[in-house]
Amino acid sequence: MGKAGLYKKQLFVGTCILALVLLILELMHSYISASMTSYRSRESPSSLPMMSTWKRIYQHGSSSKDESEPFIAWGNDAEMQACKPRINLAFVKTHKTGSTTLATIINRFGFSRGLSFIYNKKNSHGHFTELKLEAERLLPPLCVMDGEYRKYRDYNLMTAHFRLLPNLNNLKRLMSPNFKIITILREPRAQFESAFSHFGAGGSMGLHPLESNSTLAEDLTRFLTNPTFHWNRASGYARWYTRNGQLFDLADTLNVDNPDAVSRMVRHLDRILDLVLITEHFDESLVLLRRLMCWDFRDILYVTQNARAEQFRSDLTWEQEARLRSWNMADSILYDYFNRSLWTKITRYGPTFQQDLARFRCLLQEYQQTCANGTTVRSRGKRVKVVAANNLLFCERLVDENYETEKLIIERQKGLHSC
């Protein structure tokens, strides 16, 4: 290892040690505060002992929806220590963008705190996709009977697939006041390739005989010879998500060939969305999400979900990538705009951003080594699943596939027995 590599390694280890020391000091502060409050409660039976949010969650498995308790963050900036955790968040789950990993983070946060999710009761994963957010389709909020539509309001979280602008008015009516709206975008070429493979576009477009074992690279090569012709033969998901599929999830894509119209739509979305995460800068995006929601570093820990195995990826030539960028021009404008926006937000975050990012990555590495240790198995065809390294509840929740948490949420939110 060269001197530069050794220096980087020593710097990383030093950052981790500093982060752990800060964490221990904060936990000691929490313990002392809780002990003092417990003592005061014995002197005054009417007072309730205070406990930090994370301690309630992992000792008791749930948390009150009351946002009045100050939040003790795993960071030393005064703003984060003073703010209160926000629990009302709508995540526009775009397709094939790494959105399942982000949904898993939010679902874990909401399930452990007993929050209500907007889910489609007629879909096993709770998704809506092209469907409208209409009361007849929804799971009732916690403690509300199925069919009591007048009480279908004040939901806390939304993590299912749905289209934003066609449902924005209904979303505002259903969610609790002052909720935040976020989404995630991925570099358009990579997102297109993933969607093309996942939704079986090669077969839907007739790019190969049904009985053949055509590779993704072969299908893409055929597709790019005449994209419009082949795309017009597709239907359903294979059509929606193989041309500007990310903008399809967010807005109306009728004017995808008009750059000015697309740019106006993107600026309109910017006025609605509180944060757009970028897949290629996922950790940086999560640090921004943490600050937006005033969450704990532990709340945004993750292991990658729904990743494709390497044999289901393909290498494209420079010319093919240029054709795909032109084909997905609207998504390219969308992505480029919000990628710049991300770095603008990072600049505005201030000089502590890199420190917070290093602290988060150190904690992330510790938990991934403790909970996952790199063991993977094939899950559901083209995807790879991470296996828990032990039976600790938090580790199991951390590595659980998102659909497992979705099932728990759906089961708990059915009728009055959800109280």
N, C-alpha and C positions, 0 to 999 in steps of 0.2 A: 504494500500500500504506500503511495506517495505521501509527501508531507502535507499536500493539500487535502487528500482524502482523510489522513489521520486527524488533521485540524478540524475538518467538518464533523468527524465522528466524535471527537472530544467536545466540540461545541454542542452537538445534539445531546450527548450524555449530560453535560452540564446544565442544559436547559431543562431536561427531564428531572434532574435532581432538584433544581430550583422550584419547578412546578410541584413536585411532591412535598417539599418543605412548606410551600405556601398552603397546599391542601391540608397538611397535618395541622398547621396553625389555625386554619379556618375551622376544621373539625373540632379542635380543642376549644375554640371560642364558642362553637355551637353547643358542645357538651357542657361547658361551664354555664352558659346562658340557660340551658334547659334545667340544669341542676338547681340554679338559683331560683328559677321560676317554680320548680317543683317544691322547693322549700317554702316559698311564699304561699303556694297553694295549700300546704298543710296548715299554715297560719290562718288562711282565709278560705274556707271550704267553697265559697261561691266562685272563686277564681279558677280558671282552667289552665293547666300547664301548657305552655307553648312548646311546639316542636317544629324543627325545620321541615320544609316540604319534602325533601328527599327522604328524610328519616321516616316520616309518616308513610310514604309510598311503599318503601321496601320492608317495613316492619308489618304494616297492616294491609298492604295490597290496594289501597284506595286513598283518595284524598278529597276533601271537601271542594266544592266549586267556588267557595268564597275566596275572592282574590284580595282580601284585605290584609292578609299576613305578609309582612316583608319577606322577600326572597333572599336567601343566603347563597350567592352564586359562587362557583368555583373559579373565582377570578378576583383580582384585587383592585379593579377600577371602581371608584366610588359610585359611578352611575349605575352599574350592574348590581352593586350591593344594596342600593337604595330602592330600585324599581321593584315592581310586583309582577309575578309571572302572568302572562296572558294565556288564556285557554281557548279563545275563540278564533278559529283559523280555517279558511277554505283553501284547500290545495287542489288546483286544477291539474289532475294527473294526466299528463300528456303520454302518448304511446311511444314505447321503445326509446326512452330518454334516460333510463336509470331511475325512473319515477317510482318503481316498486321499492327501491332501497329507501327513498325519502318517505314514501307512504308508511313503510314499516316503522320508521322513527316516530312519525306522528301517531300512528295507531298504538304503538307501545306507550307513548306518553298519555294518550287519551284513555286507553283501556285501564291503565294502572290508577287513574284518577276518577274513574266512574263517570266519564263524560259521554254525551249523546252525539252520535254520528248520523249524518244524512246518508242513508244507504237504500239501494233499490231492493225491496224485499222479494222481488221476483227474479233476482239474479243471484247465483250462488256466491259471487264475490262482491255483491252490492253495487255493481257498476250500472251506469246509465248510457254511456257513450253518446249515441245520437238521439236518445230519448229525452223528453222534457222532464224537469223536476216537478212532477205533479203529485199531489197528496196521495192519490190512490196507489201510487207505486212505492211510497216511502215506508220504511220501518218507522214506527212511532218513536218519539223520544223516550228516554227512560221514565218509568212511572206513568206512562200514558197508554191506555188501551188501544189496540188496533182498531181503526175506524173512527176514533174521536178526532176528526180532522181539525176542528177548531183549536185543539191544543197542540197541533203540529207546528211548533214554533220554538224559538230559543235553543236550537241545536248548537252545539259547540264546535264540532269538527266536520269537515268534508274531505275525504281522501279517495273517493271513487272516481272512475272515469266519467267525465261529463264535459259538455261544450260550454264555454264560459258565456260569451255574449248572448247566445240564444236563451240562456237560463239566468241571466244576471238579475232580473227583477224578482224572479221566484227565489233565487238564492238570498237576496236581501230580505225577503219576507220571512224566510225559514230560519235564518241564522240569528244568533244572539247579537245584540247591538255592538257596534264598534269592533266587528270582526276584521281580521286581516285577510288579504287574498294573495296567494303566492302561486308560482308554477315553476317548472324546470324545463330548460331547452338543451338540446344536444347539437353538436356540429352536424349540419344537414346531410352530408354524405354518409356519415356513420349511422345516423338515425334512419335514413332511407334504406340502407343495406340491411339493417336489423329488421325493419318493418317488412321489407321485401321477402326476407327469409321466413320470418315468424308467421306472416299471414298467407304463406303459400302462393305468392303472386305468380310465380313461374307456371304453376298449374292452372290458376285462374285465368291467366292471359294466354294459355295454350302455347307456351314457349317450349314445351317438351311433351311427348306422349305420356299419358298417365302412368304407364307401366315402366317408364324409363327412370334411371337413377341419375338424372342430370345434376351437375353440381351448381352451386350458387353462382360461381364465376361464369359458367357457360350460359346460365339463364340471363345474367346481367348483360353479357356480351350481346346476346340475341335481342334483348329488350332495347338496348341503346342504339341499335341499328335504325329503329323507328319507334321512339317512345310513345308518341301520340296514338299510333295505330294499336299497339299492344295494350296500352293503358285503357283505351276505350272498350276493350274486350273483357276487362276485369269487372268485378262487382263487389259490393259490400266492403269489408275491411281491406281487401286487396286493392281496391280502388281508392278508398278514402285516404289511406295512409301510405300510398306510394307516389303521391305528388303533393308537396306542401302540407304534409300531414300534421305538422305541429301547429301551423296557423289554422288548420281545420278544427283542431281542438279548442282554439281560443276565439276564433272569429269567423266571419264570412269570407270564403276564399273565391268568390265569383270573379273578382278582378285580379286574379293572380298574375296575369300577363301585363298588368299596368303598374310599373314601379312606383309612380306617384300615388296611385290609389292604395297600394300596399303600405307605403311609408305613412300615409295619413292614418291608416288603420293601426299601424304599430304605435304611432304616437298616442292614439286614442287608448290603446291597451295600456300604455305606460301611465296614463292618468288613473287607471283602475287598479292595476297591480301594485301591491306594496313591495314586493321583492320577486325578482326572477333569478332563480338559481341556474348555474351553468354546469352541466355534467362534467366537462373537462376541468373545471375548477371546483370540484364538489366540496372539498374541505373548506376552502375560502368562503364558499357560499353558505355553508352551515354555520360558520362563525358569524356571518351577517344575520342569519336566521335566529341564532341564539340571542343576539342583541335586540333584534326586532321584537322577539317574543319574551325577552327577559327570562330565558330558560337556563338551566344548569348545563355545564359541559357534558355531564353524564346523560342528559336527556337527548343529546344529539349523537351519541355513539352509534356505530353501525358496523355491520359486515355487508359486503356487496351481495345483493339479491338479484335473482333472475338473469344472471350473466350467461351468455352463450358460450358453449365449448369452442375451442379454437378451430375445430374442423368445420364449424358453421360460419366462419368468417372468410372473406375473400380479399385478395389484393387487386386493386384497380390501377389501371395505367393513368398517367397524368391526363391523357386525352379523355378517358372515360370519366374521370373526376370532374373535368371541366364541363362535360356534357351534363352530368348529374347536377352540377351547381346551376346551370342554366335551366334545367328541367324543374328544379326546386328553387327557383329565383325568389319567390315570396318568402320561403323559409330562410333563405340566406339573408335577406334584408332583416327579417325578424331576429335571427340569431346574432347578426353583426351588431344590431342596435343594442340589444340587451347584454351582449358580451361587453360592449363599451360601458354600458350603464353599471355593470357589476364592478368594474375597476374604478369608476367614478365614486361609487359608494364606499369602496375600500379606502380610497384616498380620503374621503370625508370621515371615515371611521377614526382616523387619527393615528398617532405614532404607536399606539399600543396594539395595533392590529397584528403585526408580525409576532409580537410576544404572545398574544392570545392564540394565534394560529399554531405556534410552536407548542404551547401548553396543551392545546386540544390534540395535536398529533401525538404528543408524548403519551397522553392518557389513552388515546385510541389504540396506540401500539400495545400498551400494557394490557388493555382489556381484550384485544384481539388475540394476543398470545395466551392470556389466561383462559378465555372462553372458547376460542376456535382452534388454535394451534395449527392452522393450515390444512386440516383434514377435510376433504371434499368427496362427495359422491354424486353420480349422475342422478338428476331428478327431473321427471317429466320430460323426457326426450332430449331436447337441445340445451337444457339448462343445467347449471351446476349448483349443488346445495352444500352449504357449510355445515359440518357436524359439530355439536357442542363437545367441548373437551372435558366437561364435568357436569354434575347435576345441580349446580347452583341455579336458583330460580332466575336471577338476573341474566346469567349466561344463556339459559335456555330461551328466555325472552329475546335476548340480543340476537341469537342465531336463528330463531324461528323463521320459517318462510312466511311471507306476508299473508298468504291465504290461511295459514293456521290461526293467526291473530284475527283475521277477518271473521273466521267461523266463530271464534269466542265472542267477538263484538256482536255479531248477528244473533247468536243464541241468547246473549244476555239482554238484548234490547227488544225482546218479544214480549209485549204486554206488561201487566202490572207486576209479575213476578220479577221484573227487572229492578224493582226498588231495593 
